Amino acid sequence: MASQKRTFGFVIFASLFIVLAVNQSAAAVAASPPLDQGSRSSSITFRGGRIRNSSVAAASGYPDEEEDDDDVVVLSLYYESLCPYCANFIVNQLVKVFQTDLASIVQLRLVPWGNTQITPNNAWVCQHGPDECKLNMVEACAIYAWPNPRTHYQIIYCIEQLRLNNRWQSCFPTLGLTSTPISNCLSTGLAVKLERGYADETARLNPPHRFVPWVLVNNLPLREDYQNFVSYICKAYRGRLTPQACKSYKLEVNSANMVNPIQACFPENATSGIQFDPSLEQPGTYN
C-alpha cells in the first residue's frame, strides 16, 4: 500500500510538472529580470563550432567523435542549482563559451550535485533545501535527455535565470521543447540514478572541491580564480587553429584576477538541514 501511494504521488508530481511547463507563457520569461546586467534574455545566440559532452554522449548511446587531445580543452563545472553564485556564473560567465568561437575547442561538462550530502540512511541534504535536490534532478535529466551541450546549456541557462521567480517551468515551451523527457526521467527513477552518478564523481575529485561553483580546465581546478576560466582555456589549448576569442583575450593566469571575498557557496554555510528522500521520488527501487 505504501509503495502504491508513493507511485501515485509521484505520477501526480510528474503530471503537474507537464501542466506547469505548458501553461507558463513565453511572455513571462521574456519579462523576467536577469540575475545582473550581464544577461537580458532566456535565449542565447550561438556562434558556430563543435562542442560536445562526451560523458553524456556515452551514457545516452550517442557515439563520440575521435578527437586529437590537443584540439580539445575539457571545461568541467561542478555546481548546485540554487546557489546564487553558480547561477550567476552559468548565466553571465559560462555563456561566453557559446557567444564566441571558444565552442570550437571546448568540451563542456556540467555536474549538478555540488555540496549535497548523503546521510547514513541514504537521504540527501541539499545545501539550499529539498527544492534544490529536485531542481538538480531536473537539470541532470536535461543533460541526459539533450546530450548536445548547446541544447542542455540553454535549458539550464533559462532555469537558472528564472529559478528565483519560480517560473523556470516555462523554459521548455519558450525554447520550443517538450518537457516530456524530463517528466519521464523523474517518474522512472532515472533522475535519481543520474544524481547518484554525479555524487560519486564529485566525491572522487582530487583535490576535493571546497565550494561551488568549482571549475576545472583539463582537470586542473581553478579554485578562487574560476571567473578567469577563459584565460585557462586559451592557455591549455595546444591545437593549430587558435580561436579568435583567445587571440583577442588578454591571457592572465594569476591571483590578481581573483575576487575577494570569493563568490561561492561553501558546504559549511548550508542554510537547510532538511533531508530529501530520493526513494520517495520514484515508483520502484533502482541501483
N, C-alpha and C positions, 0 to 999 in steps of 0.2 A: 504493500500500500504506500509506504514512504517513497519507494522508487517511482511509483506511478505519479505521485504528487510532484516529485522533482521534475519528472519528464513533462507533465502537463504545465508546470510553472515555467519551464524553460521554453516550451513551444509558444506560450503567451508572450514571453520576453522577445523571442525572435520575431513573432508576428508584429508586435508593437514597433520593433526596430524598422521593419519594412514600411509600416504605415507612416512613421515619423519621417523616414527618408523620402518618401514620395510626396508627402503633404507640404514639406518645407519648400518655400519658393526661392528661385534664383535671385529675385529682387532683394530678399532679406540678406542673402550672402553678400551681394554687392554693396549693401548699405552698412555692413558690419565694420567697426573701426579696426584698423590694423594694430598690431602689437606696438609698433612705433612708426616713425615717419619713413622707415626704410621699405615698407611694404604697403601697397594700396589695393591689392586685388587678390581674390581667391584663385585666380588662374594665372598661369605662367606662360610667357612666350619663350619657347625653347630655341636655342641655337642648334645647328647641325652637329653631327658627330655620333659616335657609337659609345654607349655607356651601358654596362651590364652589371648584374649581381649574380655572380657565378654560383654562390651557395644556394640561393633561392632557385636558380635555374635547375640545378641538380636535384633539389628536393621536389621540384614540380614536374620533373621529367623532361625539361627543356634542355637539349644539349648545349653546352657552352662551346664557343669557338676556341680553337687553338690560338694562342697569342704569345708573342715574344714578351718575356717578363720586362724587358727594357721599355716596351711600348705602353705599359700599363702601370698606373700608380693606384694602389688599393687605399681607399678612404673609408674608414670604419667609424660609425657613430654609435656609441652606447648611451642610451637616454631613457627617460621615462616621460609619459605623455602629459602629465600635469605639472611638471617642473617648469616654472616660467622662463628660466634661463635656457632650458632645452628648446622650448617653443620659440624663443627669440632667436636662437642660433639657427634653427631649422628654417624659419620664415625669412630672416633678414641676413643670414650669413651663408648658409649652405646653398641657398638659391643661386649664388654666384657660379656654381658649377654648371648650372643649366642656362644661365643668361650669357655665358661666354663660351668659348671653344674649349674650355677645360674638359668638357664632356668627352672630347675625343681621346683623352688619355686616362680618365678616371674610371675605376671600378668601384662603385658605391655599395656599401653595406650598412644597413640600418638595423639596430638591435634594440627593440623596445622592451627593456626589463629594468635597467637602472639600479636603484638602491633597494629594490624589493627584497624582502627577507622571507625565508621559508621556515616555518615553525616545526617543532618536533612532530606535530600531528599533521604535517603536510599542508597546513593552511598558508596563505600568502599574506604578508603585511606590506602593503604598498605605502610608500612614503607619504603620499597625499590622499590616502584613504581608498576604500573599495572602488570608487568611481575610476580611479587611476588604473586599478587592476583590470577593470572591464575595458577601458579605453586602450590600454596596452594590448589587450587581446584583439580588439578591433583593428588596430594598426598592424599587428602581426598577421592577421588574416588578409589585410590589404596587400602586404608584401608578398604573401604566398599566392593570392588569387591573381594578382597582376605582377608577374615577375619582372617585367620591364621597369627599371628604376624611373624612367621618365613618367610612367603612369602612377606607380605607387608613391613616388615622392610627391606628385601633385595632389594626390588624395591626402597624404599626411600633412603636407603644407596647408591645405584647406582646413583639415581637422584642427591642427594646432593654432591656426589663426582664429578659429571660431569657438574653440572649446570653452573659453571663459564666458561666452554669451550663451552657452548651451544650445548652439544652433548648428553644431557640426554635422548632424544627420542630413542637412541639406546639401552637403558636399557632393553626394553621389548624383542626384539629378542635375545639379549645376554643371558637373563635369561630363554629363551625358553617359553616366554609368549606372548600372543596376546594382542595388545593394544585396541582391540575392546571394552572390558568392560569400558575402560577409555573414549573412544570416545562416547559411548552410554550414559555414566554418564554425560558427558559435554553437549551433544546435547539435552538431555531430561530435563535439569534443575535440575537434582538430585544433581549435584555438588554444586549448589547454596544453595539448601536446607541443604546439609550436612554442608557447611561452616557456615550457619546461626545457626545451632545447636552448632557448635564449638564456635561461637561467644558468644552465650548465656552462654555456660558452662564456658568460660574464664571470662566473666563478673561477674559470680557468685562466683569466687574464693574468699575465705576468710581465710587469708588476701589477698587483690588483688595482682596480680603479679606486680612486679616493673621493670622487664626486662625479656628478653628471651636469652638463654633457662631457663625456670622456671621448676624446677624438684620437684616432690612430692614423698615421700615414705609413703604409708599408710596415705595419705592426709596431711602429715607433710611437709611443704615447706622447702627445704634445703637452700634456699636463696643463699648467696655467696659461700656456701660450696658444690655446686651442683656437682662438679667434684669428690667429695668424696662419690658419691652415693652408691658404693658397700659396704662401711662400714655401711651405714644406712640400707641397705637391710639386711645385716647379723645381725645387732643389732635388727632389727624389727622381724626377724624370730623367731617363737615360736614352730615350729614343732619338730618332733622327729628325722628326717633324715637330719642332717645338711649337706649342700653341701660342697664338698671338697674345693671349692673356698673360702668359709667362714673359713674353718679350716686353710687354708694357708695364709689368708689375715689378715694383721695387722689391728685390729679394733680400729680405731681412729675416734672419732666423736667430733671434736673441731675446733676452729678457726685457729689453726696452719696450717691446710691444705688449707686455703682459698688463692686464687690467688689475688694479689693486684698489679695493679688495676683489678677489676673484669672484666672478659672476657665475655661481654654480649652486647646485643643491647637494648638500653633504648628508651622508646617512645619519649622522648624529643629530641633525636638525629635523628629524621626522616630525610631522605635525599630526600624525594619526597612528594609533596602536591597534586599530580595529582589524581583526582578522577577516580575510576573504577566503571562503572555502570553494576552491575550483571544482570540487566533486559535485557541488550543487548546481553548477553551470552546464552540466551535460547529462544526458539521459542514461548513460552507462559508464562503465569503467574502461579507461584507456591507459595503455602502458606507454 
